[in-house]
Amino acid sequence: METLQSDLIIDASGNGSLTLEFLRATGRRVPGERRIGVNMRYASALFDRVDIRDNYKVAYTFPNAPEESRGGVIMPAENETYQVVLVGRGDDIPPISESEFRRYAQKFWTPTLYNAIKNAKLLTDITPPIAFLSLKLRCSPEFTLFNMHGDITWKTHSLMAT
């Protein structure tokens, strides 16, 4: 067995139960658990003719935290359509009417998502906002959370960070 050093490990195995079972079975320390209140809600819909600049595949706008709580993502779906998801925190809840949905995106601190959907055709109803109130992290006590804000766009079908 080889030991690899790392500052950050991301477990993408669902709720992490496989990793926790492995750590326990091999006599290793299980990381502590921390819950963070996020109080976020999101609404989504399927659109046609989305125009993400420079033919990028995905666009993601992070909120300008802590001043702003709105964000969203556009990602490819089936048959050259796009799933558009708008997110808000607290009382800033994404609307379900088409005109208000677009106006909500227009008020993001960057114009990327709004510009991509302003002339796009809505194909489905907008799902009512779905809430997730807390986030569970398993990490060492010295782990520090960080804020991201701005836009991310990419052209490939996968994203890799090192």
Beta strands, then each sheet from edge to edge (+ up, - down):
strand 1: 32-48
strand 2: 58-62
strand 3: 71-76
strand 4: 82-89
strand 5: 121-122
strand 6: 130-139
strand 7: 150-154
sheet 1: 5+ 1- 4+ 3- 2+ 7-
sheet 2: 5+ 1- 6+
end
